[in-house]
Amino acid sequence: MDRRTLLGTLSLLAVGGCAASPGESSPDDPFRLTDASVRDTGRCDESETASVDASASRVRVTGCVTGPNGCSVAGLGSATVDGDRLTVVVTTRRDAPPDAACTEALVPRGYVARIGVASGRPGSVRVVHDAAGGRQRVADVAVDS
């Protein structure tokens, strides 16, 4: 199993396990994550970019991350909460058998990340790409109430 995929899943499970039992929520309750996923959408044009759309129950991030080779696809690194900020880390992972030959060129990969939220929504969303060129903040968006 890919270490980044495992760590991303474990971090989400750790946050998900902290959720209180369902019940009435007040406006003062902090928001919490309910689920998170990233879907690779194929090649894209503008690498290391992202846009954010937030509603009462989900945050959607659409972007373009650079993979190290032709076998790379976009994947979820992590989704974490710090105060009222949601930080989404998008990475790439190999999507080919170990013995498959991959092109050695950098490849831009499009993605859509969907993060479910409960008890409100974040005050801001930060998107970080952990990609071939290193870790880079690509969006820091304030979410209107």
HUTA-V454454 format. One record per residue. N is the residue number from 1. RES is the residue in one small letter. D_LAST is the distance of its C-alpha to the last C-alpha in Angstrom with 2 decimals. Layout:
<<N	RES	D_LAST> <N	RES	D_LAST>>
This chain:
<<1	m	39.61> <2	d	37.56> <3	r	36.53> <4	r	33.07> <5	t	32.35> <6	l	33.64> <7	l	31.63> <8	g	28.38> <9	t	29.11> <10	l	30.17> <11	s	27.09> <12	l	24.88> <13	l	27.31> <14	a	27.23> <15	v	23.47> <16	g	23.73> <17	g	26.56> <18	c	24.50> <19	a	22.40> <20	a	23.24> <21	s	24.95> <22	p	22.99> <23	g	22.32> <24	e	19.95> <25	s	16.73> <26	s	15.13> <27	p	11.57> <28	d	13.16> <29	d	14.44> <30	p	13.57> <31	f	12.70> <32	r	15.94> <33	l	17.56> <34	t	19.64> <35	d	21.35> <36	a	21.58> <37	s	23.92> <38	v	24.95> <39	r	27.10> <40	d	29.38> <41	t	29.59> <42	g	32.69> <43	r	33.44> <44	c	30.97> <45	d	31.51> <46	e	29.15> <47	s	29.44> <48	e	27.03> <49	t	23.98> <50	a	20.70> <51	s	17.60> <52	v	14.36> <53	d	12.52> <54	a	9.89> <55	s	9.55> <56	a	9.42> <57	s	12.91> <58	r	13.68> <59	v	13.35> <60	r	16.02> <61	v	17.78> <62	t	20.64> <63	g	23.16> <64	c	26.75> <65	v	28.48> <66	t	32.16> <67	g	34.61> <68	p	37.96> <69	n	40.14> <70	g	40.55> <71	c	40.10> <72	s	36.53> <73	v	33.46> <74	a	29.81> <75	g	28.80> <76	l	26.18> <77	g	26.98> <78	s	24.31> <79	a	20.72> <80	t	19.90> <81	v	17.33> <82	d	17.72> <83	g	15.53> <84	d	11.89> <85	r	13.33> <86	l	14.60> <87	t	17.84> <88	v	19.62> <89	v	23.27> <90	v	25.15> <91	t	28.92> <92	t	31.96> <93	r	34.72> <94	r	38.18> <95	d	38.57> <96	a	42.37> <97	p	45.37> <98	p	46.58> <99	d	49.70> <100	a	48.01> <101	a	48.34> <102	c	45.16> <103	t	44.94> <104	e	44.47> <105	a	42.19> <106	l	38.50> <107	v	36.57> <108	p	32.98> <109	r	31.23> <110	g	28.21> <111	y	25.79> <112	v	22.81> <113	a	21.05> <114	r	19.22> <115	i	17.54> <116	g	16.82> <117	v	14.30> <118	a	14.46> <119	s	12.99> <120	g	9.31> <121	r	8.20> <122	p	8.93> <123	g	7.60> <124	s	10.24> <125	v	12.94> <126	r	16.52> <127	v	19.22> <128	v	22.81> <129	h	25.95> <130	d	28.98> <131	a	31.45> <132	a	34.99> <133	g	34.40> <134	g	32.80> <135	r	29.34> <136	q	26.93> <137	r	23.22> <138	v	22.32> <139	a	18.55> <140	d	15.98> <141	v	12.59> <142	a	9.38> <143	v	6.42> <144	d	3.80> <145	s	0.00>>
